[in-house]
């Protein structure tokens, strides 16, 4: 009869009084101990945690600014859909950034492969979308310029209707030190 040995599995609790926590193993099979992390690995792990914590907090700040902007207007002006509100972009960007950063933060802190894979996939997807968007902007820059011109003329026409639009147009013209699209005469289209 072959003698059987009880072998402690890595990361398992081992109690001499109970046989439930042990497993019977083939005595000829060797199970190595998990590798120890180097000090450099610990440093990288905590830096990744802190970096993601910073972006998580920035995402929450962006989300708070968006929610504050939506609530500050209380009722939206009649006929203006919520999807055209620029504060909604802040809310969505804040939600996305904080969710992805939280996954990276927790994944780095707990060394959770699932969260780290989600974080890596989301960062790669956002990066790929940015590259794709840049290429599309490069290819369609003439049409985009014309569409932007039409949009800015529409902003001049609706300047009096929306306080957010007034603020945006005023800030753009103050920072660019200009008035209108090509000259001050563009404002003559605004009744």
C-alpha positions as CSV (number, residue, x, y, z in Angstrom):
1,X,0.0,0.0,0.0
2,X,1.3,3.4,-1.0
3,X,1.6,6.0,1.8
4,X,-0.4,9.2,1.3
5,X,0.8,12.6,2.5
6,X,-1.2,15.6,3.3
7,X,0.2,18.7,1.6
8,X,-0.8,22.3,2.4
9,X,-2.0,24.1,-0.6
10,X,-0.7,27.7,-1.2
11,X,-2.9,30.4,0.4
12,X,-5.1,27.8,2.1
13,X,-5.7,27.8,5.9
14,X,-4.1,24.8,7.5
15,X,-5.3,23.5,10.9
16,X,-3.9,20.4,12.5
17,X,-7.2,19.5,14.1
18,X,-9.3,19.5,10.9
19,X,-8.7,17.3,7.8
20,X,-11.2,19.2,5.7
21,X,-8.7,22.0,4.8
22,X,-6.1,19.7,3.4
23,X,-6.0,17.8,0.2
24,X,-4.4,14.5,-0.8
25,X,-1.7,14.9,-3.3
26,X,0.6,12.6,-5.2
27,X,3.9,12.6,-3.2
28,X,6.0,12.8,-6.4
29,X,4.4,16.1,-7.6
30,X,6.1,19.3,-6.4
31,X,4.0,22.5,-6.2
32,X,6.2,25.6,-6.1
33,X,5.5,28.5,-3.8
34,X,4.1,31.6,-5.5
35,X,6.8,34.1,-6.5
36,X,7.6,36.9,-4.1
37,X,7.1,40.4,-5.4
38,X,10.2,42.6,-5.6
39,X,10.4,46.0,-4.1
40,X,10.2,47.5,-7.6
41,X,7.0,45.6,-8.2
42,X,5.5,46.9,-5.0
43,X,6.5,50.4,-6.0
44,X,4.9,50.1,-9.4
45,X,1.8,48.6,-7.9
46,X,1.3,51.5,-5.4
47,X,2.2,54.1,-8.1
48,X,-0.5,52.6,-10.3
49,X,-2.9,52.8,-7.4
50,X,-2.2,56.4,-6.6
51,X,-2.3,57.4,-10.3
52,X,-5.7,55.8,-10.8
53,X,-6.9,57.3,-7.5
54,X,-6.0,60.8,-8.8
55,X,-7.9,60.2,-12.0
56,X,-10.8,58.7,-10.1
57,X,-11.0,62.0,-8.0
58,X,-10.7,64.1,-11.2
59,X,-13.5,62.0,-12.7
60,X,-15.7,62.6,-9.7
61,X,-14.9,66.3,-9.9
62,X,-15.9,66.4,-13.5
63,X,-19.1,64.5,-12.7
64,X,-19.9,67.0,-9.9
65,X,-19.4,69.9,-12.2
66,X,-21.7,68.4,-14.7
67,X,-24.4,67.6,-12.2
68,X,-24.1,71.1,-10.6
69,X,-24.4,72.6,-14.1
70,X,-27.5,70.6,-14.8
71,X,-29.1,71.4,-11.5
72,X,-28.2,75.1,-11.6
73,X,-30.4,75.6,-14.6
74,X,-33.3,73.9,-12.9
75,X,-35.9,74.0,-15.6
76,X,-34.4,73.8,-19.1
77,X,-35.7,76.4,-21.6
78,X,-38.8,75.3,-23.5
79,X,-38.0,73.3,-26.7
80,X,-34.3,72.6,-25.7
81,X,-33.7,68.9,-25.4
82,X,-31.4,67.6,-22.6
83,X,-29.2,65.9,-25.1
84,X,-28.1,69.3,-26.5
85,X,-26.9,70.5,-23.0
86,X,-23.1,70.7,-22.8
87,X,-23.2,69.8,-19.1
88,X,-24.4,66.3,-20.1
89,X,-20.9,65.8,-21.7
90,X,-19.3,66.6,-18.3
91,X,-21.6,64.1,-16.6
92,X,-20.8,61.3,-19.1
93,X,-17.1,62.0,-19.1
94,X,-17.0,62.1,-15.3
95,X,-18.9,58.8,-15.1
96,X,-16.6,57.1,-17.6
97,X,-13.4,58.4,-16.2
98,X,-14.3,57.6,-12.6
99,X,-15.6,54.1,-13.4
100,X,-12.5,53.1,-15.4
101,X,-10.1,54.7,-12.9
102,X,-11.9,53.0,-10.0
103,X,-11.4,49.6,-11.8
104,X,-7.7,50.4,-12.2
105,X,-7.4,51.6,-8.7
106,X,-9.0,48.5,-7.1
107,X,-7.3,46.2,-9.6
108,X,-3.8,47.6,-8.7
109,X,-4.5,47.6,-5.0
110,X,-6.0,44.1,-4.8
111,X,-4.0,42.6,-7.7
112,X,-7.3,41.6,-9.3
113,X,-6.7,40.3,-12.9
114,X,-10.3,40.8,-13.9
115,X,-10.4,44.5,-12.9
116,X,-6.9,45.0,-14.4
117,X,-8.0,43.5,-17.7
118,X,-11.2,45.7,-17.8
119,X,-9.0,48.7,-17.1
120,X,-6.5,47.8,-19.8
121,X,-9.3,47.1,-22.3
122,X,-11.1,50.4,-21.5
123,X,-7.8,52.4,-21.8
124,X,-7.0,50.7,-25.1
125,X,-10.5,51.3,-26.4
126,X,-10.5,55.0,-25.4
127,X,-7.0,55.3,-27.0
128,X,-8.2,53.6,-30.2
129,X,-11.3,55.8,-30.4
130,X,-9.1,58.9,-30.0
131,X,-6.8,57.7,-32.8
132,X,-9.8,56.9,-35.0
133,X,-11.5,60.2,-34.2
134,X,-8.2,62.1,-35.1
135,X,-8.0,60.2,-38.4
136,X,-11.6,61.0,-39.2
137,X,-11.1,64.7,-38.4
138,X,-8.1,64.8,-40.6
139,X,-9.9,63.2,-43.5
140,X,-13.1,65.3,-43.2
141,X,-11.5,68.6,-42.2
142,X,-13.2,70.6,-45.1
143,X,-16.6,69.3,-44.3
144,X,-16.0,69.8,-40.6
145,X,-14.8,73.4,-41.2
146,X,-18.0,74.2,-43.2
147,X,-20.2,72.5,-40.6
148,X,-18.5,74.4,-37.8
149,X,-19.0,77.6,-39.6
150,X,-22.7,76.9,-40.0
151,X,-22.9,75.9,-36.3
152,X,-21.2,79.1,-35.3
153,X,-23.6,81.2,-37.4
154,X,-26.5,79.3,-35.8
155,X,-25.0,80.2,-32.4
156,X,-24.9,83.9,-33.4
157,X,-28.6,83.6,-34.4
158,X,-29.7,81.9,-31.1
159,X,-27.4,84.0,-28.9
160,X,-30.3,85.6,-27.0
161,X,-32.2,82.4,-26.4
162,X,-29.7,80.4,-24.1
163,X,-27.6,81.7,-21.3
164,X,-25.1,78.9,-21.6
165,X,-24.7,79.7,-25.3
166,X,-24.2,83.4,-24.4
167,X,-21.5,82.5,-22.0
168,X,-19.8,80.1,-24.4
169,X,-19.8,82.6,-27.3
170,X,-18.6,85.4,-25.0
171,X,-15.7,83.3,-23.7
172,X,-14.6,82.2,-27.1
173,X,-14.7,85.7,-28.5
174,X,-12.9,87.1,-25.5
175,X,-10.1,84.5,-25.6
176,X,-9.7,84.7,-29.4
177,X,-10.0,88.5,-29.3
178,X,-12.5,88.6,-32.1
179,X,-16.0,89.5,-32.8
180,X,-18.1,87.3,-35.1
181,X,-16.7,84.7,-37.5
182,X,-15.0,86.9,-40.0
183,X,-15.9,90.4,-38.8
184,X,-18.3,92.2,-36.5
185,X,-20.8,92.3,-39.4
186,X,-21.7,88.7,-38.7
187,X,-23.7,89.9,-35.7
188,X,-26.1,91.8,-38.0
189,X,-27.8,88.4,-38.7
190,X,-28.9,88.4,-35.1
191,X,-32.1,90.3,-34.6
